[in-house]
């Protein structure tokens, strides 16, 4: 039995990358500036977590989710969900889960450190994390992630450039192992941390400057790309949660929020992450069924049959569906089957929410000790139904020919940009800029000006920090020169890594329509 236990005082840390200003009229943050006058005084009554929520809602990064794929790439019908509408639904479910869990913790006296203030805090944190959880996803949904991974898996081993010594070496030989893995296992969750902590330029290079409690809730997998282990039996190692470039930030977050055990060096999942993940599962598995039916990929009969075969012990599931259809027929609704499915989905969402809340409360001590290894649906009455809906959506929607055709087009578009933009930055900002082709500078000019600024800022900061590292106490001139050479090579490697991140940052930030339009413009397609 392990002895570490997380506590809510730390878990709800309001620390941030840059200290936030006072909530009084003396506030100096530019984005929250106001007109000081003798007649008026100003006091911001919002909590830090409420301020997080409002920053997210007003951000361009959040608005761009309106034109990013949930399931159907480049969908023209407005009734089909996008990443934006999905994120709003996840936010709503996450807040509901938090409110129910908070009420149960207080009612059952499960934790002396948890009261109404903490209950309000977790509701606001989960509402915000729901809005943000997909903010790092590239165009064309999860297929976009797969395409980026496959491109780097192949090309890191094939592309050769001059290294610091002027010798031609493959990219995978210049970068260290973790840097390579960051691209090979490219992950929207890790990209989300980059977006909110660096790429979204609100006031300075600290992104939205959100609370560490919120940032840690977003880190679904608190491991780096070297420690991914799908066979470990622990859900936290399924994917990576942060890039090499955010290592220091990650360490600050987990130490501040108390999910880091200083005695063992182990990092645990933030308890609220389990609720965020459950809210995401509820939202997308039910939405995929509804949207799939609207698009004609899933039939009413197919859904009924799947429930009868896979959940035979719960007849109410398919009987309710059929009774809702009969009701719609009597009312002479235009689409009785769609009405039935939509009404049925509302009812099973209630089942899912109840199961998740009960699971969190039942496993409360294990979660707070960092010993809970699965998702909250595991072992509940809702687990089988959830899996049935996921499998049905995958078979009927994600493997449909129309979707596969669009994914092939998406693959071509993303590969085009990766190839050309990566080639353009290989020698940019290096001693070998004369090796750049004429077209390379044009591609670099197309890259986001803001993201180029972020690259410059963090590359210069890294250069400064690496050179400032303490040298060994030696008077030997040759040893000093050797040590300085090692530092220069480290700078060369890290700046190459940041330039590759610049490309993935730019592509990930694109919307579906923008990347398609830009592709057509650059390839001369009308």
C-alpha positions as CSV (number, residue, x, y, z in Angstrom):
1,X,0.0,0.0,0.0
2,X,1.6,3.3,-1.0
3,X,1.6,6.1,1.5
4,X,1.3,9.2,-0.8
5,X,-2.0,11.1,-0.8
6,X,-2.9,14.1,-2.8
7,X,-4.8,17.0,-1.2
8,X,-7.2,19.5,-2.5
9,X,-5.3,22.5,-1.2
10,X,-2.5,21.7,-3.7
11,X,-4.7,20.2,-6.4
12,X,-6.6,23.5,-6.7
13,X,-3.4,25.5,-7.1
14,X,-4.0,29.0,-8.5
15,X,-0.3,29.4,-9.4
16,X,0.5,30.2,-13.0
17,X,3.5,30.7,-15.3
18,X,3.6,34.4,-14.7
19,X,2.2,35.7,-11.3
20,X,-1.2,37.1,-11.8
21,X,-1.9,40.7,-10.7
22,X,-4.2,41.7,-7.8
23,X,-7.9,41.6,-8.3
24,X,-8.3,45.2,-7.2
25,X,-8.1,48.4,-9.2
26,X,-4.3,48.2,-9.0
27,X,-4.3,45.4,-11.6
28,X,-1.7,45.9,-14.2
29,X,-2.4,43.1,-16.7
30,X,-2.7,44.7,-20.1
31,X,-5.5,42.3,-21.2
32,X,-7.6,43.4,-18.2
33,X,-6.7,47.0,-18.2
34,X,-9.4,49.5,-17.4
35,X,-9.9,53.2,-17.2
36,X,-8.8,54.4,-13.8
37,X,-10.7,57.4,-12.5
38,X,-11.4,59.1,-9.2
39,X,-15.2,58.5,-9.6
40,X,-15.0,54.8,-10.3
41,X,-13.3,51.9,-8.5
42,X,-13.0,48.4,-9.9
43,X,-12.9,45.0,-8.1
44,X,-12.9,41.7,-10.0
45,X,-15.1,39.3,-7.9
46,X,-14.3,36.4,-10.2
47,X,-12.2,33.5,-8.8
48,X,-9.0,32.6,-10.6
49,X,-10.8,29.6,-12.1
50,X,-13.6,31.7,-13.4
51,X,-11.1,34.1,-15.0
52,X,-9.5,31.0,-16.7
53,X,-12.9,30.2,-18.2
54,X,-13.5,33.7,-19.6
55,X,-10.0,33.9,-21.1
56,X,-10.6,30.7,-23.0
57,X,-14.0,31.8,-24.3
58,X,-12.6,35.0,-25.7
59,X,-9.6,33.4,-27.4
60,X,-9.0,32.9,-31.1
61,X,-7.6,29.5,-30.4
62,X,-10.9,28.4,-29.0
63,X,-12.9,30.0,-31.8
64,X,-10.9,28.1,-34.4
65,X,-12.4,24.9,-33.2
66,X,-15.6,25.9,-35.1
67,X,-13.8,24.9,-38.3
68,X,-12.1,21.7,-37.1
69,X,-13.4,18.2,-37.7
70,X,-15.1,16.1,-35.0
71,X,-16.0,13.1,-37.2
72,X,-16.9,14.4,-40.7
73,X,-14.0,16.3,-42.4
74,X,-15.0,19.5,-44.3
75,X,-18.6,19.0,-43.4
76,X,-20.9,21.7,-44.9
77,X,-24.0,20.9,-42.9
78,X,-24.3,23.1,-39.8
79,X,-26.2,20.4,-37.8
80,X,-23.1,18.1,-37.7
81,X,-20.8,18.7,-34.7
82,X,-17.5,20.4,-35.0
83,X,-14.7,20.4,-32.4
84,X,-16.2,23.6,-31.0
85,X,-19.7,22.2,-30.4
86,X,-18.2,19.0,-29.1
87,X,-16.0,20.9,-26.7
88,X,-18.9,23.0,-25.4
89,X,-20.8,19.7,-24.8
90,X,-17.8,18.2,-23.0
91,X,-17.6,21.3,-20.8
92,X,-21.2,21.0,-19.9
93,X,-20.9,17.3,-19.0
94,X,-17.7,17.9,-17.1
95,X,-19.3,20.7,-15.0
96,X,-22.3,18.5,-14.2
97,X,-20.0,15.6,-13.1
98,X,-18.0,18.0,-10.9
99,X,-21.1,19.4,-9.3
100,X,-22.4,15.9,-8.5
101,X,-19.1,14.6,-7.3
102,X,-18.5,17.7,-5.1
103,X,-21.9,17.2,-3.5
104,X,-21.3,13.6,-2.8
105,X,-17.8,14.2,-1.2
106,X,-19.3,16.8,1.1
107,X,-22.5,14.8,1.9
108,X,-20.6,11.7,2.7
109,X,-17.8,13.5,4.6
110,X,-15.1,11.8,2.4
111,X,-12.5,14.5,2.8
112,X,-12.1,17.1,5.6
113,X,-10.2,19.3,3.1
114,X,-13.1,19.5,0.7
115,X,-15.9,22.0,1.2
116,X,-18.2,24.2,-0.8
117,X,-15.4,26.5,-2.0
118,X,-13.5,23.4,-3.4
119,X,-16.7,22.1,-4.9
120,X,-17.2,25.4,-6.8
121,X,-13.5,25.3,-7.8
122,X,-13.7,21.9,-9.4
123,X,-16.8,22.8,-11.3
124,X,-15.1,25.8,-12.9
125,X,-11.9,23.9,-13.6
126,X,-13.7,21.1,-15.3
127,X,-15.9,23.5,-17.3
128,X,-12.7,25.2,-18.6
129,X,-10.9,21.9,-19.3
130,X,-13.8,20.7,-21.3
131,X,-13.5,23.8,-23.5
132,X,-9.7,23.2,-23.9
133,X,-9.3,19.5,-24.2
134,X,-9.2,19.4,-28.0
135,X,-7.5,22.7,-28.6
136,X,-4.2,21.1,-29.7
137,X,-5.8,18.8,-32.3
138,X,-4.7,19.3,-35.9
139,X,-7.0,19.6,-38.9
140,X,-9.1,16.5,-39.9
141,X,-9.5,15.1,-36.4
142,X,-7.5,12.1,-35.1
143,X,-6.6,11.2,-38.7
144,X,-4.6,14.4,-38.8
145,X,-2.6,13.2,-35.8
146,X,-2.0,9.8,-37.4
147,X,-0.7,11.5,-40.6
148,X,1.8,13.7,-38.7
149,X,3.1,10.7,-36.8
150,X,3.5,8.6,-39.9
151,X,5.3,11.4,-41.8
152,X,7.9,11.8,-39.0
153,X,8.3,8.1,-38.4
154,X,9.4,7.8,-42.0
155,X,11.3,11.1,-42.6
156,X,13.3,11.5,-39.4
157,X,15.2,8.4,-40.6
158,X,15.6,9.6,-44.2
159,X,16.2,13.3,-44.2
160,X,19.9,14.3,-43.9
161,X,21.3,17.7,-43.1
162,X,24.6,19.2,-42.1
163,X,25.1,18.9,-38.3
164,X,27.0,21.3,-36.1
165,X,30.3,19.8,-37.3
166,X,29.4,20.2,-41.0
167,X,28.9,16.5,-41.5
168,X,25.7,15.1,-43.1
169,X,23.6,13.2,-40.7
170,X,20.0,12.0,-40.4
171,X,17.6,14.1,-38.3
172,X,17.1,11.2,-35.9
173,X,20.9,11.1,-35.3
174,X,21.1,14.8,-34.5
175,X,18.0,15.0,-32.3
176,X,18.0,13.1,-29.0
177,X,15.6,10.2,-28.5
178,X,12.9,12.1,-26.7
179,X,12.9,14.9,-29.3
180,X,12.4,12.2,-32.0
181,X,9.6,10.5,-30.1
182,X,7.8,13.8,-29.6
183,X,7.2,13.8,-33.3
184,X,6.8,10.1,-33.9
185,X,4.1,10.0,-31.2
186,X,2.7,13.4,-31.9
187,X,-0.2,14.0,-29.6
188,X,-3.0,16.5,-29.6
189,X,-3.1,16.4,-25.7
190,X,0.6,17.5,-25.5
191,X,0.0,20.1,-28.2
192,X,-2.8,21.6,-26.2
193,X,-0.3,22.4,-23.4
194,X,1.9,24.2,-25.9
195,X,-1.0,26.2,-27.3
196,X,-2.3,27.5,-23.9
197,X,1.1,28.0,-22.3
198,X,3.1,29.4,-25.3
199,X,1.5,29.7,-28.7
200,X,-1.6,31.7,-27.7
201,X,0.0,35.1,-27.3
202,X,-2.3,37.0,-24.9
203,X,0.1,39.4,-23.1
204,X,3.5,37.8,-23.5
205,X,5.2,34.4,-24.3
206,X,3.3,32.7,-21.4
207,X,0.2,31.9,-23.5
208,X,-3.1,32.3,-21.7
209,X,-1.3,32.2,-18.3
210,X,-3.9,29.7,-16.9
211,X,-3.8,28.2,-13.4
212,X,-1.7,25.1,-12.8
213,X,-4.8,23.3,-11.5
214,X,-6.4,23.7,-14.9
215,X,-3.3,22.8,-16.8
216,X,-2.7,19.6,-14.8
217,X,-6.4,18.6,-15.4
218,X,-5.6,18.8,-19.1
219,X,-2.6,16.6,-18.8
220,X,-4.3,13.2,-19.4
221,X,-1.1,11.3,-19.6
222,X,1.6,12.6,-17.1
223,X,4.5,11.0,-18.9
224,X,6.9,12.0,-21.7
225,X,7.3,10.4,-25.0
226,X,10.0,8.0,-23.7
227,X,7.7,6.5,-21.1
228,X,4.7,5.6,-23.2
229,X,3.6,2.1,-22.2
230,X,0.2,0.9,-23.5
231,X,0.8,-2.5,-21.7
232,X,1.5,-1.2,-18.3
233,X,-2.1,-1.5,-17.1
234,X,-2.0,2.1,-16.0
235,X,-4.1,4.5,-18.1
236,X,-1.7,7.4,-17.4
237,X,1.1,5.8,-19.6
238,X,-1.2,5.2,-22.7
239,X,0.1,8.3,-24.5
240,X,2.4,11.2,-23.8
241,X,1.1,14.3,-22.0
242,X,3.9,16.9,-22.7
243,X,6.8,17.6,-25.1
244,X,10.4,17.9,-24.3
245,X,10.0,21.7,-24.8
246,X,7.5,21.8,-21.9
247,X,9.5,19.7,-19.5
248,X,10.2,22.5,-17.0
249,X,6.6,23.7,-17.1
250,X,5.4,20.2,-16.5
251,X,7.6,19.8,-13.5
252,X,6.4,23.1,-12.1
253,X,2.8,22.2,-12.6
254,X,3.0,18.7,-10.9
255,X,5.0,20.0,-8.0
256,X,2.7,23.0,-7.4
257,X,-0.5,20.8,-7.6
258,X,0.9,18.0,-5.5
259,X,0.6,15.2,-8.0
260,X,4.4,14.7,-7.8
261,X,5.7,12.4,-5.0
262,X,9.2,13.8,-4.1
263,X,10.1,10.6,-2.3
264,X,9.6,8.2,-5.2
265,X,9.7,10.7,-8.1
266,X,6.4,9.3,-9.4
267,X,3.8,11.6,-11.0
268,X,0.1,10.8,-10.6
269,X,-2.9,11.8,-12.6
270,X,-4.8,14.8,-11.3
271,X,-8.1,13.4,-9.9
272,X,-10.1,15.8,-12.1
273,X,-8.6,14.4,-15.2
274,X,-10.6,11.2,-14.7
275,X,-13.8,13.3,-14.8
276,X,-12.7,15.2,-17.8
277,X,-12.0,12.0,-19.7
278,X,-15.4,10.6,-18.7
279,X,-17.1,13.7,-19.9
280,X,-15.3,13.4,-23.3
281,X,-16.4,9.8,-23.6
282,X,-20.0,10.6,-22.9
283,X,-20.1,13.5,-25.3
284,X,-18.4,11.8,-28.3
285,X,-19.8,8.3,-28.1
286,X,-23.4,9.6,-28.0
287,X,-22.7,12.4,-30.6
288,X,-21.1,10.0,-33.0
289,X,-24.3,7.9,-33.0
290,X,-26.6,10.9,-33.5
291,X,-24.4,12.5,-36.2
292,X,-23.9,9.1,-37.9
293,X,-27.6,8.6,-38.1
294,X,-28.2,12.1,-39.5
295,X,-25.7,11.4,-42.2
296,X,-27.2,8.1,-43.0
297,X,-24.2,5.9,-41.9
298,X,-26.1,4.3,-39.0
299,X,-29.6,2.9,-39.4
300,X,-32.2,2.7,-36.6
301,X,-32.5,-1.1,-37.1
302,X,-28.7,-1.4,-36.8
303,X,-28.7,0.4,-33.5
304,X,-31.6,-1.8,-32.2
305,X,-29.8,-5.0,-33.3
306,X,-26.5,-4.0,-31.7
307,X,-28.2,-3.4,-28.4
308,X,-30.1,-6.7,-28.5
309,X,-27.0,-8.7,-29.3
310,X,-24.5,-7.0,-27.1
311,X,-26.5,-5.8,-24.1
312,X,-29.3,-8.5,-23.9
313,X,-29.5,-8.3,-20.2
314,X,-30.9,-4.7,-20.4
315,X,-34.0,-4.9,-22.5
316,X,-35.1,-1.4,-21.5
317,X,-32.4,0.1,-23.8
318,X,-33.9,-1.1,-27.1
319,X,-37.5,-1.2,-25.8
320,X,-37.2,2.5,-24.9
321,X,-35.9,3.3,-28.4
322,X,-38.8,1.5,-30.0
323,X,-41.4,3.2,-27.8
324,X,-39.9,6.6,-28.5
325,X,-40.3,5.9,-32.2
326,X,-43.9,4.8,-31.8
327,X,-44.6,8.0,-29.9
328,X,-43.0,10.1,-32.7
329,X,-45.2,8.3,-35.3
330,X,-48.3,9.1,-33.3
331,X,-47.2,12.7,-33.2
332,X,-46.6,12.6,-36.9
333,X,-43.0,13.9,-36.6
334,X,-41.0,14.1,-39.9
335,X,-38.3,11.7,-38.8
336,X,-39.6,9.3,-36.0
337,X,-36.4,7.3,-36.0
338,X,-34.1,10.4,-35.5
339,X,-36.5,11.7,-32.8
340,X,-36.3,8.4,-31.0
341,X,-32.5,8.2,-31.1
342,X,-32.1,11.8,-29.9
343,X,-34.5,11.3,-27.0
344,X,-32.9,8.0,-26.2
345,X,-29.4,9.6,-26.1
346,X,-30.6,12.1,-23.5
347,X,-31.7,9.2,-21.3
348,X,-28.5,7.2,-21.6
349,X,-26.4,10.2,-20.9
350,X,-28.1,10.3,-17.5
351,X,-27.1,6.6,-17.0
352,X,-23.5,7.5,-18.0
353,X,-23.3,10.4,-15.6
354,X,-24.7,8.5,-12.7
355,X,-22.2,5.6,-13.3
356,X,-19.2,8.0,-13.5
357,X,-20.2,9.8,-10.3
358,X,-20.7,6.5,-8.4
359,X,-17.4,5.2,-9.7
360,X,-15.5,8.3,-8.6
361,X,-17.0,8.2,-5.1
362,X,-16.5,4.4,-4.7
363,X,-12.8,4.7,-5.8
364,X,-12.2,8.1,-4.1
365,X,-9.3,6.9,-1.8
366,X,-7.6,5.1,-4.7
367,X,-7.9,8.1,-6.9
368,X,-6.5,10.4,-4.3
369,X,-3.6,8.0,-3.6
370,X,-2.7,7.7,-7.2
371,X,-3.5,4.0,-7.3
372,X,-6.5,4.1,-9.6
373,X,-5.3,2.8,-13.0
374,X,-8.4,2.7,-15.3
375,X,-11.1,5.0,-16.6
376,X,-14.2,5.6,-14.4
377,X,-16.4,3.5,-16.6
378,X,-14.4,0.3,-15.9
379,X,-16.6,-2.2,-13.9
380,X,-19.8,0.0,-14.0
381,X,-23.2,-0.9,-15.5
382,X,-22.5,1.7,-18.3
383,X,-19.2,0.2,-19.4
384,X,-20.7,-2.3,-21.9
385,X,-23.2,0.2,-23.4
386,X,-20.4,2.7,-23.9
387,X,-18.2,0.1,-25.7
388,X,-21.2,-1.0,-27.9
389,X,-21.8,2.6,-29.1
390,X,-18.0,3.1,-29.7
391,X,-17.8,0.0,-31.8
392,X,-20.9,0.7,-33.8
393,X,-19.7,4.2,-34.6
394,X,-16.3,2.9,-35.6
395,X,-17.7,0.2,-37.9
396,X,-20.5,2.2,-39.5
397,X,-19.0,5.7,-39.5
398,X,-15.2,5.8,-39.4
399,X,-14.8,2.9,-41.8
400,X,-17.4,4.3,-44.3
401,X,-16.1,4.9,-47.8
402,X,-17.0,8.5,-47.8
403,X,-15.0,9.1,-44.7
404,X,-12.0,7.1,-46.0
405,X,-12.0,9.1,-49.2
406,X,-11.9,12.4,-47.2
407,X,-9.1,11.0,-45.1
408,X,-7.0,10.1,-48.1
409,X,-7.4,13.7,-49.3
410,X,-6.5,15.0,-45.8
411,X,-3.4,12.7,-45.9
412,X,-2.2,14.3,-49.1
413,X,-2.8,17.8,-47.9
414,X,-1.0,17.4,-44.5
415,X,1.9,15.5,-46.1
416,X,2.4,18.3,-48.6
417,X,2.7,20.9,-45.9
418,X,5.0,18.8,-43.7
419,X,7.3,18.1,-46.6
420,X,7.6,21.6,-47.8
421,X,7.6,23.4,-44.5
422,X,10.1,21.0,-42.8
423,X,12.4,21.4,-45.8
424,X,12.2,25.2,-45.5
425,X,13.3,25.3,-41.8
426,X,16.1,22.8,-41.8
427,X,18.8,25.4,-42.5
428,X,16.9,28.5,-41.4
429,X,18.5,30.3,-38.4
430,X,21.7,28.2,-38.7
431,X,25.2,28.9,-40.0
432,X,24.2,27.1,-43.2
433,X,21.5,29.4,-44.4
434,X,23.2,29.6,-47.8
435,X,22.0,26.1,-48.4
436,X,18.4,27.2,-48.3
437,X,16.6,27.0,-51.7
438,X,14.9,30.2,-52.9
439,X,11.5,28.7,-52.3
440,X,12.3,28.0,-48.7
441,X,12.2,31.6,-47.6
442,X,8.8,31.9,-49.2
443,X,7.4,29.0,-47.2
444,X,8.9,30.5,-44.0
445,X,7.2,33.8,-44.8
446,X,3.9,32.0,-44.9
447,X,4.4,30.5,-41.4
448,X,2.5,32.3,-38.6
449,X,4.3,35.5,-37.6
450,X,3.3,34.9,-34.0
451,X,4.7,31.4,-34.0
452,X,7.9,32.5,-35.6
453,X,8.2,35.0,-32.7
454,X,7.6,32.3,-30.2
455,X,10.3,30.2,-31.9
456,X,12.8,33.1,-31.7
457,X,12.0,33.9,-28.1
458,X,12.4,30.3,-26.8
459,X,15.4,29.5,-29.0
460,X,17.2,32.6,-27.7
461,X,16.2,31.7,-24.2
462,X,17.5,28.1,-24.5
463,X,20.7,29.4,-26.1
464,X,21.2,31.7,-23.1
465,X,20.4,29.0,-20.5
466,X,22.6,26.4,-22.1
467,X,25.6,28.7,-22.3
468,X,25.0,29.8,-18.7
469,X,25.2,26.2,-17.4
470,X,27.9,25.8,-14.8
471,X,31.2,24.6,-16.2
472,X,33.3,22.1,-14.5
473,X,36.1,23.6,-12.4
474,X,39.0,23.1,-14.6
475,X,41.9,25.2,-15.7
476,X,42.7,23.0,-18.7
477,X,42.1,25.0,-21.8
478,X,41.4,22.0,-24.0
479,X,38.8,20.7,-21.5
480,X,37.1,24.1,-21.5
481,X,37.0,24.2,-25.3
482,X,35.6,20.7,-25.4
483,X,32.9,21.7,-22.9
484,X,32.0,24.8,-24.9
485,X,31.8,22.7,-28.0
486,X,29.3,20.3,-26.3
487,X,27.2,23.3,-25.4
488,X,27.2,24.6,-28.9
489,X,26.1,21.2,-30.2
490,X,23.3,21.1,-27.7
491,X,22.1,24.5,-28.8
492,X,22.2,23.4,-32.5
493,X,20.2,20.3,-31.7
494,X,17.6,22.1,-29.5
495,X,17.0,24.9,-32.1
496,X,16.5,22.2,-34.8
497,X,13.9,20.6,-32.5
498,X,12.2,23.9,-32.0
499,X,12.1,24.6,-35.8
500,X,10.4,21.2,-36.4
501,X,7.9,22.1,-33.6
502,X,7.3,25.4,-35.4
503,X,6.1,23.5,-38.4
504,X,3.8,21.2,-36.3
505,X,2.6,24.2,-34.3
506,X,1.6,25.9,-37.6
507,X,-0.1,22.9,-39.1
508,X,-1.9,22.0,-35.9
509,X,-3.3,25.5,-35.6
510,X,-4.9,25.5,-39.0
511,X,-8.6,24.9,-39.5
512,X,-9.9,22.3,-42.0
513,X,-11.0,25.0,-44.4
514,X,-7.9,27.1,-44.1
515,X,-5.5,24.2,-44.8
516,X,-7.6,23.0,-47.7
517,X,-7.7,26.5,-49.2
518,X,-4.0,27.2,-48.7
519,X,-3.2,23.8,-50.3
520,X,-5.2,24.7,-53.3
521,X,-3.6,28.1,-53.6
522,X,0.0,26.8,-53.3
523,X,-0.5,23.9,-55.7
524,X,-2.4,25.9,-58.3
525,X,-5.7,24.0,-57.9
526,X,-8.7,26.1,-58.8
